[in-house]
Amino acid sequence: APPDGFERKKFMWVTVAPTKVANTIFSKIIDAEPKAGPEQRQIHDPNDADSRPEPDVKVLKPDFGFITKMFFQPKAAAKEAAPQPGTRRPTTTSLLEGKRSQQVEIFLNGRGVTIESIRGAVVDFLVDALSPDNLREVMPLYPTDEEAGMLKSFQPGEGVLPLAKAEQFMASLMSIEKFPIRAKCCLTRMQFQEECSAITEDLKFIVECCSKVLASKSIASVFSLVMKIGNYLNHGTARGAAAGFSLDSLQFLRRIESFADKQMTLLRYVVESVMNQHPSAMDILDELSLCKTAATMDMNALNGRVAELEAGVNIVSKEVTLVQESDPTCSFVEVFSDFVSTASEKLQDLKGLSTKVVEQNKELITMFAEKPRTDLGDILGKLAGFHKDFDEAYRACLIAKAKKEKQRKKEEEAGPEDTKAKRSGPELRRRKVGEAGAKAATPKAAGKAPAKAPAKAAVTERRRVGGGWEIKIPEKHKAALSGATPRSGRASITPGMRRSQVGEAGGRRSFLPPSRVGKVPSSPSAGAKSLLLPPRPAAMLLPPAAKLPKATAPKSDKEPEPRSKTVETTSGPVQQPQGFRIGGSVSMQLQ
């Protein structure tokens, strides 16, 4: 036995009850312990090794002297022992495990729950003293039998540190009479009304949804059309001549597309047929509108919640009966007797709704030829999917119908002749250009033929002359070129003009000072025409009608002419360039 008058280190282990030791490893340890009594010595001779049974477990013996030296110390020395540097001297006594004590303190500090509020809810039965969530969290903090034993064995006195916060809270809970059962009764009373209302609302919603489906006539009309279409498509196959189809088949309607028009699906055809033949059957959208929400409500979970409420009310009823027998004047009996009677009536209503949902589930299974054990959520989920697909197809039909109606109104406003012209390709392309382009493109409508545009000069031959190129214009185009109407501010272009003259004749008047204006003969034998000369030779690009071809210039046996030529003008001789390059442009010569 440990020595008296010593303070020992506490080993906070969790013990196993003696009744639970059988057939465990601890039973083998107990059996292997040597028996030192006289009966043991009579059965086994200690000198006879063969007479002793071989133990299953080798039992080790601790050195209790060493343990006493290391883990025991005199109580007086413990009081006078100075704390080590960096450590805090404890100010309270902790009896619970570290995790358990931490759990209680975190709850108390985080929720702000006090023992006074708990007493107000459990002893005085005040509804507003404590919320149901906090009371639900307090109930697991009630001490277990082992913890209750440690708390009861604690004896405060002189020189003994007080209990820690968690231990004090548990001890206060133990001071409340029948706290576990009273707390459960109060929790049932607090949350019954809210929980009962939520379950009732869900059950009524499911009943309404199922009632709409069961009483629907539109579903039968739509399904009849689907069945006829399916038998027609599957004619002559194993799937043909069917008397019905499962709800799983409805999802394939939107996947079957037309060969001619990919926008047309089998479901869209069904919707259009219903809209044209039986418009009142479109009420199916309203009759299936609740299925999506109802399918998310789990009936098994709702039935479990009802059963949980019923179990709580039964516990309260039993406690009321027991307290009434022992103390009829107790306030508990007065408060909870009325609650039990009211809750029992509401539970009967919940059970009635639950039973009705079960019956409707069976009716839906029979109505749609589903398997006997099909869950209500599965049936409503399939109907909700069909409702979504049917609604999307209905919207697509309305959009297509609106576009068609808009097109018809446009054709009526335009007239029959314009409508016919719209349908022809060339006229449709001309109309896109604009109203003016359409009138110009139809000379009959204008009453006169448009003037022909002047012919453009075509390049047939070119050759290199000096640093430039010489381009020849066919004779048939020279007359058209010389008769072209000059543009405002520019000189006319005549056959035989050099490239620099052509560039100046079609070029920029604003760049020339008045002193540089002169006259240049168009050819050695022709008369001179008014021409604007640049202040210095500059290469000008050819007009669009005389663009250079990509072909390679043919070789010529003639000697190249000089790079410049003196031209007689009224103001004196001017050096006229024949061919040179400036910045990638090439000056050309026309003959």
C-alpha positions as CSV (number, residue, x, y, z in Angstrom):
1,A,0.0,0.0,0.0
2,P,1.3,3.5,-0.6
3,P,2.7,5.4,2.4
4,D,0.5,7.8,4.3
5,G,1.2,11.5,4.6
6,F,2.4,11.7,1.0
7,E,1.1,13.6,-2.0
8,R,1.0,11.5,-5.1
9,K,0.8,12.1,-8.8
10,K,-2.7,11.4,-10.2
11,F,-3.2,8.8,-12.9
12,M,-6.4,9.9,-14.6
13,W,-7.3,6.7,-16.3
14,V,-10.8,5.3,-17.2
15,T,-11.5,2.1,-15.3
16,V,-13.4,-0.9,-16.6
17,A,-16.2,-2.3,-14.5
18,P,-15.5,-5.8,-13.0
19,T,-18.6,-7.2,-14.7
20,K,-17.1,-6.4,-18.1
21,V,-13.7,-7.9,-17.5
22,A,-14.7,-11.5,-18.4
23,N,-13.1,-12.9,-21.6
24,T,-10.8,-9.9,-22.0
25,I,-7.1,-9.5,-21.7
26,F,-7.6,-8.3,-18.1
27,S,-9.1,-11.6,-17.1
28,K,-6.0,-13.4,-18.3
29,I,-3.8,-11.0,-16.2
30,I,-6.0,-11.7,-13.2
31,D,-5.8,-15.5,-13.7
32,A,-2.0,-15.3,-14.1
33,E,-1.5,-13.5,-10.8
34,P,0.0,-15.9,-8.2
35,K,-2.3,-16.9,-5.3
36,A,-0.4,-16.7,-2.0
37,G,-3.2,-18.2,0.2
38,P,-3.1,-21.6,1.9
39,E,-5.4,-23.1,-0.7
40,Q,-3.0,-22.3,-3.5
41,R,-0.2,-23.9,-1.6
42,Q,-2.2,-27.0,-1.1
43,I,-3.1,-27.4,-4.7
44,H,0.4,-26.7,-6.1
45,D,3.7,-27.6,-4.6
46,P,6.1,-24.6,-5.1
47,N,9.0,-27.0,-5.3
48,D,7.4,-29.1,-8.1
49,A,7.7,-27.1,-11.3
50,D,5.7,-29.6,-13.3
51,S,2.7,-29.3,-10.9
52,R,2.2,-25.6,-11.6
53,P,0.1,-24.6,-14.6
54,E,1.8,-22.5,-17.2
55,P,0.4,-19.0,-17.1
56,D,-0.8,-17.4,-20.4
57,V,0.6,-14.1,-19.5
58,K,3.9,-13.3,-17.9
59,V,3.1,-10.9,-15.0
60,L,5.7,-8.2,-14.4
61,K,6.3,-6.7,-11.0
62,P,7.0,-3.0,-10.6
63,D,9.5,-1.5,-8.1
64,F,7.1,0.2,-5.7
65,G,10.0,1.7,-3.8
66,F,11.3,3.5,-6.8
67,I,7.8,4.7,-7.7
68,T,7.3,6.0,-4.1
69,K,10.6,7.9,-4.4
70,M,9.8,9.4,-7.8
71,F,6.1,10.0,-7.7
72,F,5.4,10.6,-4.0
73,Q,6.5,13.5,-1.8
74,P,5.6,14.6,1.8
75,K,2.6,16.9,1.9
76,A,4.6,19.5,4.0
77,A,7.4,19.6,1.4
78,A,4.8,20.0,-1.3
79,K,3.4,23.1,0.3
80,E,6.8,24.6,0.8
81,A,8.2,23.6,-2.6
82,A,9.1,26.7,-4.7
83,P,7.8,26.7,-8.2
84,Q,10.2,26.2,-11.0
85,P,11.1,29.2,-13.2
86,G,8.6,29.8,-16.0
87,T,5.8,27.9,-14.4
88,R,2.6,29.2,-12.7
89,R,1.5,27.9,-9.4
90,P,-2.0,26.3,-9.7
91,T,-4.8,28.2,-8.1
92,T,-7.6,25.7,-8.5
93,T,-8.2,22.0,-8.2
94,S,-8.9,20.0,-11.4
95,L,-10.6,16.7,-11.1
96,L,-11.7,16.2,-14.8
97,E,-9.6,15.1,-17.7
98,G,-8.0,17.9,-19.7
99,K,-10.2,17.6,-22.8
100,R,-13.4,17.3,-20.8
101,S,-12.5,20.3,-18.7
102,Q,-11.5,22.3,-21.8
103,Q,-14.8,21.4,-23.5
104,V,-16.9,22.7,-20.6
105,E,-14.9,25.9,-20.2
106,I,-15.1,26.7,-24.0
107,F,-18.9,26.3,-23.9
108,L,-19.3,28.5,-20.9
109,N,-17.0,31.3,-22.2
110,G,-18.5,31.2,-25.8
111,R,-22.2,30.9,-25.1
112,G,-22.4,33.0,-21.9
113,V,-24.5,30.4,-20.2
114,T,-24.8,30.7,-16.4
115,I,-26.2,28.3,-13.8
116,E,-28.8,30.9,-13.0
117,S,-30.2,30.8,-16.6
118,I,-30.2,27.0,-16.5
119,R,-32.2,27.0,-13.2
120,G,-34.7,29.5,-14.7
121,A,-35.3,27.2,-17.6
122,V,-35.3,23.8,-15.8
123,V,-36.6,24.7,-12.3
124,D,-38.8,27.7,-12.9
125,F,-39.9,26.5,-16.4
126,L,-39.3,29.9,-18.0
127,V,-39.4,29.7,-21.8
128,D,-37.2,32.8,-22.4
129,A,-34.6,32.0,-19.7
130,L,-32.5,29.8,-22.1
131,S,-32.7,29.1,-25.8
132,P,-33.4,25.5,-27.0
133,D,-29.9,25.3,-28.6
134,N,-28.1,26.2,-25.5
135,L,-30.1,23.8,-23.4
136,R,-29.4,21.1,-25.9
137,E,-25.7,21.8,-25.5
138,V,-25.8,21.8,-21.7
139,M,-27.4,18.4,-21.4
140,P,-24.2,16.4,-22.5
141,L,-22.2,18.4,-20.0
142,Y,-23.9,16.7,-17.1
143,P,-21.3,14.7,-15.2
144,T,-21.1,10.9,-15.7
145,D,-21.2,8.5,-12.8
146,E,-17.4,8.4,-12.5
147,E,-17.1,12.2,-12.7
148,A,-20.0,12.6,-10.2
149,G,-18.1,10.3,-7.8
150,M,-15.0,12.4,-8.0
151,L,-17.0,15.6,-7.4
152,K,-18.8,14.2,-4.4
153,S,-15.6,12.9,-2.8
154,F,-14.0,16.4,-3.0
155,Q,-13.8,17.9,0.5
156,P,-13.0,21.6,0.6
157,G,-11.1,22.8,3.6
158,E,-8.2,24.8,4.8
159,G,-5.2,24.5,2.5
160,V,-7.2,22.9,-0.3
161,L,-7.5,24.8,-3.5
162,P,-11.1,25.4,-4.8
163,L,-12.5,23.6,-7.7
164,A,-11.9,24.8,-11.3
165,K,-14.6,26.5,-13.3
166,A,-15.6,23.4,-15.2
167,E,-15.8,21.3,-12.0
168,Q,-17.9,24.0,-10.2
169,F,-20.3,24.1,-13.2
170,M,-20.8,20.3,-13.1
171,A,-21.3,20.4,-9.4
172,S,-24.0,23.0,-9.8
173,L,-25.8,20.9,-12.4
174,M,-25.7,18.0,-9.9
175,S,-27.5,20.2,-7.4
176,I,-30.6,20.5,-9.6
177,E,-33.1,17.8,-8.8
178,K,-33.6,15.3,-11.7
179,F,-31.7,17.6,-14.1
180,P,-31.3,15.1,-17.0
181,I,-35.0,14.2,-17.2
182,R,-36.3,17.7,-16.4
183,A,-34.0,19.2,-19.0
184,K,-35.3,16.8,-21.7
185,C,-38.9,17.6,-20.8
186,C,-38.2,21.4,-21.0
187,L,-36.3,20.9,-24.3
188,T,-39.3,19.0,-25.8
189,R,-41.7,21.7,-24.6
190,M,-39.5,24.5,-26.1
191,Q,-39.0,23.1,-29.6
192,F,-42.2,21.2,-30.1
193,Q,-44.3,24.0,-31.5
194,E,-41.7,25.1,-34.1
195,E,-40.8,21.6,-35.1
196,C,-44.4,20.5,-35.3
197,S,-45.3,23.5,-37.5
198,A,-42.4,22.8,-39.9
199,I,-43.3,19.1,-40.3
200,T,-47.0,19.9,-40.8
201,E,-46.1,22.4,-43.5
202,D,-43.9,19.9,-45.4
203,L,-46.5,17.1,-45.2
204,K,-49.3,19.4,-46.4
205,F,-47.2,20.5,-49.3
206,I,-46.6,16.9,-50.3
207,V,-50.3,16.0,-50.0
208,E,-51.2,19.0,-52.2
209,C,-48.6,18.0,-54.8
210,C,-49.8,14.3,-54.9
211,S,-53.5,15.4,-55.0
212,K,-52.8,17.6,-58.1
213,V,-51.1,14.7,-59.9
214,L,-53.7,12.2,-59.0
215,A,-56.6,14.4,-60.1
216,S,-55.0,15.5,-63.3
217,K,-56.7,14.9,-66.7
218,S,-54.0,16.6,-68.7
219,I,-51.4,14.1,-67.8
220,A,-53.5,11.3,-69.3
221,S,-54.0,13.3,-72.5
222,V,-50.3,14.0,-73.0
223,F,-49.4,10.4,-72.2
224,S,-51.9,9.1,-74.7
225,L,-50.2,11.1,-77.4
226,V,-46.8,9.9,-76.3
227,M,-47.9,6.3,-76.4
228,K,-49.3,6.6,-79.9
229,I,-46.1,8.2,-81.2
230,G,-44.0,5.6,-79.5
231,N,-46.0,2.7,-81.0
232,Y,-45.8,4.3,-84.4
233,L,-42.0,4.7,-84.2
234,N,-41.4,1.2,-82.8
235,H,-43.9,-0.5,-85.2
236,G,-42.7,-3.9,-86.1
237,T,-40.2,-4.2,-83.3
238,A,-40.2,-5.7,-79.9
239,R,-41.0,-2.4,-78.4
240,G,-44.0,-1.8,-80.6
241,A,-47.7,-2.3,-79.7
242,A,-47.0,-1.3,-76.1
243,A,-49.9,-0.8,-73.6
244,G,-47.9,1.7,-71.5
245,F,-44.5,3.1,-70.7
246,S,-42.5,3.9,-67.6
247,L,-41.8,7.3,-66.2
248,D,-38.1,6.8,-67.1
249,S,-39.1,6.9,-70.8
250,L,-40.1,10.5,-70.6
251,Q,-36.5,11.8,-70.5
252,F,-35.9,10.4,-74.1
253,L,-38.5,12.6,-75.7
254,R,-36.2,15.7,-75.8
255,R,-33.3,13.6,-77.1
256,I,-34.9,12.4,-80.3
257,E,-34.2,15.0,-83.0
258,S,-35.7,15.2,-86.5
259,F,-33.6,14.2,-89.6
260,A,-34.8,17.3,-91.5
261,D,-34.7,19.9,-88.7
262,K,-32.5,19.5,-85.7
263,Q,-34.5,22.1,-83.8
264,M,-37.5,19.9,-83.9
265,T,-37.5,17.2,-81.2
266,L,-40.1,14.6,-80.4
267,L,-41.1,16.5,-77.2
268,R,-41.5,19.8,-79.1
269,Y,-43.8,18.0,-81.6
270,V,-45.8,16.7,-78.6
271,V,-46.1,20.2,-77.2
272,E,-47.1,21.7,-80.6
273,S,-49.7,18.9,-81.0
274,V,-51.2,19.6,-77.5
275,M,-51.3,23.3,-78.2
276,N,-53.1,22.9,-81.5
277,Q,-55.4,19.9,-80.7
278,H,-56.2,20.3,-77.0
279,P,-55.0,23.6,-75.5
280,S,-56.6,22.9,-72.1
281,A,-54.1,20.0,-71.7
282,M,-51.4,22.6,-71.2
283,D,-52.6,22.8,-67.6
284,I,-50.1,20.0,-67.1
285,L,-47.5,22.6,-66.5
286,D,-49.5,23.9,-63.4
287,E,-50.3,20.4,-62.2
288,L,-46.7,19.3,-62.1
289,S,-45.3,22.6,-60.9
290,L,-45.0,21.4,-57.2
291,C,-43.2,18.1,-58.0
292,K,-39.7,19.7,-58.0
293,T,-40.0,21.0,-54.5
294,A,-41.9,18.0,-53.1
295,A,-39.3,15.6,-54.6
296,T,-36.6,17.1,-52.3
297,M,-38.6,16.3,-49.1
298,D,-37.6,13.0,-47.7
299,M,-40.6,11.2,-46.3
300,N,-38.4,8.9,-44.2
301,A,-36.8,11.9,-42.6
302,L,-40.1,13.5,-41.9
303,N,-41.5,10.3,-40.3
304,G,-38.4,10.1,-38.2
305,R,-38.9,13.6,-36.9
306,V,-42.5,12.8,-36.1
307,A,-41.4,9.7,-34.2
308,E,-38.8,11.8,-32.3
309,L,-41.5,14.3,-31.3
310,E,-43.8,11.5,-30.2
311,A,-41.0,9.9,-28.1
312,G,-40.3,13.2,-26.3
313,V,-44.0,13.8,-25.5
314,N,-44.2,10.3,-24.1
315,I,-41.2,11.0,-21.8
316,V,-42.9,14.1,-20.6
317,S,-46.2,12.3,-20.0
318,K,-44.5,9.6,-17.9
319,E,-42.6,12.2,-15.8
320,V,-45.8,14.1,-15.2
321,T,-47.5,10.9,-14.0
322,L,-44.7,10.1,-11.6
323,V,-44.5,13.6,-10.2
324,Q,-48.3,13.8,-9.8
325,E,-48.3,10.6,-7.7
326,S,-45.5,11.9,-5.4
327,D,-46.3,15.6,-5.3
328,P,-49.6,16.7,-7.0
329,T,-49.1,20.3,-6.1
330,C,-45.7,20.6,-7.9
331,S,-45.5,23.3,-10.5
332,F,-44.0,20.8,-12.9
333,V,-47.4,18.9,-13.0
334,E,-49.3,22.1,-13.6
335,V,-47.1,23.3,-16.5
336,F,-46.5,20.1,-18.4
337,S,-50.0,18.5,-18.0
338,D,-51.4,21.1,-20.4
339,F,-48.5,20.7,-22.7
340,V,-49.0,16.9,-22.9
341,S,-52.7,17.2,-23.8
342,T,-52.0,19.9,-26.5
343,A,-49.0,18.1,-28.0
344,S,-50.9,14.8,-28.2
345,E,-53.7,16.3,-30.3
346,K,-51.1,17.8,-32.8
347,L,-49.3,14.5,-33.0
348,Q,-52.5,12.9,-34.1
349,D,-52.8,15.4,-36.9
350,L,-49.2,14.8,-38.0
351,K,-49.8,11.0,-38.0
352,G,-52.9,11.5,-40.1
353,L,-51.0,13.5,-42.7
354,S,-48.2,11.0,-42.7
355,T,-50.7,8.2,-43.3
356,K,-52.3,10.1,-46.1
357,V,-48.9,10.6,-47.8
358,V,-48.3,6.8,-47.6
359,E,-51.6,6.1,-49.2
360,Q,-51.0,8.7,-52.0
361,N,-47.6,7.1,-52.7
362,K,-49.4,3.7,-53.3
363,E,-51.9,5.4,-55.6
364,L,-49.2,7.0,-57.6
365,I,-47.4,3.7,-58.0
366,T,-50.6,2.2,-59.3
367,M,-51.3,5.2,-61.6
368,F,-48.0,5.1,-63.4
369,A,-47.4,1.3,-63.2
370,E,-44.2,1.7,-61.2
371,K,-42.6,-1.0,-59.0
372,P,-44.4,-1.7,-55.7
373,R,-41.7,-0.4,-53.5
374,T,-40.8,2.8,-55.5
375,D,-40.2,5.7,-53.2
376,L,-42.4,8.7,-53.5
377,G,-39.4,11.0,-54.0
378,D,-38.4,9.0,-57.1
379,I,-41.8,9.3,-58.7
380,L,-42.1,13.0,-58.0
381,G,-38.5,13.5,-59.2
382,K,-39.3,11.9,-62.6
383,L,-42.4,14.0,-63.0
384,A,-40.4,17.1,-62.1
385,G,-37.9,16.3,-64.8
386,F,-40.6,15.9,-67.4
387,H,-42.2,19.2,-66.3
388,K,-38.9,21.0,-66.9
389,D,-38.4,19.5,-70.3
390,F,-42.1,20.2,-71.3
391,D,-41.8,23.8,-70.1
392,E,-38.6,24.4,-72.2
393,A,-40.2,22.9,-75.3
394,Y,-43.3,25.1,-74.7
395,R,-41.1,28.2,-74.6
396,A,-39.3,27.2,-77.8
397,C,-42.6,26.8,-79.5
398,L,-43.8,30.2,-78.4
399,I,-40.6,31.8,-79.7
400,A,-40.8,30.1,-83.0
401,K,-44.5,31.1,-83.4
402,A,-43.7,34.7,-82.6
403,K,-41.0,34.8,-85.2
404,K,-43.3,33.3,-87.8
405,E,-46.0,35.8,-87.0
406,K,-43.6,38.7,-87.2
407,Q,-42.4,37.5,-90.7
408,R,-46.0,37.2,-91.9
409,K,-46.8,40.8,-90.9
410,K,-43.7,42.1,-92.7
411,E,-44.8,40.3,-95.9
412,E,-48.3,41.7,-95.6
413,E,-47.0,45.2,-95.2
414,A,-44.5,44.9,-98.1
415,G,-47.1,43.6,-100.6
416,P,-47.1,40.6,-102.9
417,E,-44.7,41.9,-105.6
418,D,-42.1,43.1,-103.1
419,T,-42.5,39.8,-101.2
420,K,-41.7,37.9,-104.4
421,A,-38.7,40.1,-105.1
422,K,-37.4,39.5,-101.6
423,R,-37.3,35.8,-102.2
424,S,-35.0,36.1,-105.3
425,G,-31.3,36.0,-104.5
426,P,-29.9,38.9,-106.7
427,E,-32.6,41.3,-105.7
428,L,-32.2,40.4,-102.0
429,R,-28.5,41.3,-102.2
430,R,-29.3,44.6,-104.0
431,R,-31.8,45.5,-101.3
432,K,-29.2,45.1,-98.6
433,V,-27.1,47.8,-100.3
434,G,-29.9,50.4,-99.8
435,E,-32.9,51.9,-101.5
436,A,-30.9,54.1,-103.8
437,G,-28.8,51.2,-105.0
438,A,-31.9,49.2,-105.7
439,K,-33.4,51.9,-107.9
440,A,-30.1,52.4,-109.8
441,A,-29.9,48.6,-110.3
442,T,-33.4,48.5,-111.9
443,P,-33.3,50.8,-114.9
444,K,-36.9,49.9,-115.9
445,A,-38.2,51.3,-112.7
446,A,-36.2,54.6,-113.2
447,G,-37.5,55.0,-116.8
448,K,-34.2,55.6,-118.5
449,A,-30.9,53.8,-119.0
450,P,-28.0,54.9,-116.9
451,A,-25.0,56.5,-118.6
452,K,-22.2,54.2,-119.4
453,A,-18.9,54.7,-117.6
454,P,-15.9,55.6,-119.6
455,A,-13.7,52.7,-120.6
456,K,-10.6,52.2,-118.6
457,A,-7.2,52.0,-120.2
458,A,-5.7,48.6,-120.2
459,V,-1.9,47.9,-120.0
460,T,-0.8,45.6,-122.7
461,E,2.9,46.2,-122.8
462,R,5.6,47.9,-120.8
463,R,9.4,48.3,-121.1
464,R,12.1,49.8,-119.1
465,V,13.3,53.2,-120.2
466,G,16.2,54.8,-118.4
467,G,15.4,54.6,-114.7
468,G,11.6,54.2,-115.3
469,W,9.1,52.2,-117.3
470,E,7.3,52.9,-120.6
471,I,3.7,51.8,-120.8
472,K,1.8,51.5,-124.1
473,I,-2.0,51.9,-124.3
474,P,-4.0,50.1,-127.0
475,E,-5.4,52.4,-129.8
476,K,-9.0,51.4,-129.0
477,H,-8.7,52.9,-125.6
478,K,-6.9,56.1,-126.5
479,A,-10.1,57.8,-127.8
480,A,-12.0,57.0,-124.7
481,L,-9.1,58.2,-122.6
482,S,-8.8,61.5,-124.4
483,G,-12.5,62.1,-124.2
484,A,-12.8,61.6,-120.5
485,T,-14.2,64.5,-118.6
486,P,-11.5,66.1,-116.4
487,R,-12.1,66.4,-112.7
488,S,-12.3,69.7,-110.9
489,G,-9.0,71.4,-110.4
490,R,-7.1,68.9,-112.6
491,A,-5.8,68.9,-116.2
492,S,-7.0,66.3,-118.8
493,I,-4.9,63.3,-119.6
494,T,-4.2,62.7,-123.3
495,P,-2.5,59.8,-125.2
496,G,1.3,60.2,-125.4
497,M,1.7,62.0,-122.1
498,R,4.7,61.1,-120.1
499,R,4.3,59.5,-116.6
500,S,5.3,62.7,-114.9
501,Q,2.7,64.6,-116.9
502,V,0.0,62.1,-116.1
503,G,0.8,62.4,-112.4
504,E,0.7,66.2,-112.6
505,A,-2.4,66.2,-114.7
506,G,-4.3,64.1,-112.1
507,G,-2.3,65.5,-109.2
508,R,-2.3,68.2,-106.7
509,R,-2.8,71.8,-107.7
510,S,-2.5,73.2,-104.2
511,F,1.1,72.2,-103.9
512,L,2.2,74.5,-106.9
513,P,3.0,78.2,-106.6
514,P,1.5,80.4,-109.3
515,S,5.0,81.1,-110.7
516,R,5.5,77.5,-111.6
517,V,2.4,77.2,-113.8
518,G,3.4,76.6,-117.5
519,K,2.5,74.8,-120.7
520,V,4.0,71.6,-122.0
521,P,3.3,70.0,-125.4
522,S,1.5,66.7,-125.1
523,S,3.7,65.2,-127.9
524,P,6.3,66.5,-130.4
525,S,3.6,67.1,-133.1
526,A,0.6,67.9,-130.9
527,G,-0.4,71.2,-129.5
528,A,0.3,72.1,-125.9
529,K,-2.3,71.9,-123.2
530,S,-2.4,73.6,-119.8
531,L,-0.4,71.6,-117.3
532,L,0.8,72.1,-113.7
533,L,4.4,71.4,-113.1
534,P,5.8,70.6,-109.6
535,P,8.5,72.7,-108.1
536,R,10.9,69.8,-108.5
537,P,10.7,66.5,-110.2
538,A,8.6,64.1,-108.1
539,A,7.4,60.6,-108.9
540,M,3.6,60.3,-108.9
541,L,1.6,57.1,-108.8
542,L,-0.4,56.0,-111.8
543,P,-4.2,56.3,-111.7
544,P,-6.1,53.1,-110.9
545,A,-6.8,52.5,-114.6
546,A,-3.1,52.2,-115.4
547,K,-1.7,50.1,-112.5
548,L,1.4,48.1,-113.3
549,P,0.9,44.4,-114.1
550,K,2.8,41.8,-112.3
551,A,4.3,40.4,-115.5
552,T,8.0,40.9,-116.2
553,A,8.8,43.7,-118.7
554,P,10.0,42.3,-122.1
555,K,13.5,43.1,-123.2
556,S,14.0,45.8,-125.9
557,D,16.8,46.3,-128.4
558,K,16.4,50.0,-128.5
559,E,18.9,52.2,-126.7
560,P,17.5,53.8,-123.5
561,E,16.6,57.4,-123.8
562,P,18.3,60.0,-121.5
563,R,17.1,60.2,-118.0
564,S,15.8,63.8,-118.5
565,K,14.7,66.0,-121.4
566,T,14.4,69.7,-121.7
567,V,10.9,70.9,-122.3
568,E,10.1,74.3,-123.8
569,T,7.6,76.4,-121.8
570,T,6.5,80.0,-121.8
571,S,8.8,80.7,-118.9
572,G,11.8,78.9,-120.2
573,P,13.3,75.5,-120.5
574,V,12.4,73.0,-117.8
575,Q,14.1,69.7,-117.2
576,Q,11.3,67.0,-117.6
577,P,12.2,63.7,-115.9
578,Q,11.4,60.5,-117.8
579,G,11.9,57.8,-115.2
580,F,13.4,57.7,-111.7
581,R,12.5,56.3,-108.3
582,I,11.7,58.1,-105.1
583,G,10.7,56.1,-102.0
584,G,9.8,53.0,-103.9
585,S,7.5,54.8,-106.5
586,V,8.4,54.5,-110.2
587,S,7.8,57.3,-112.7
588,M,6.3,56.0,-115.9
589,Q,6.0,57.2,-119.5
590,L,2.8,56.9,-121.7
591,Q,3.0,56.7,-125.5
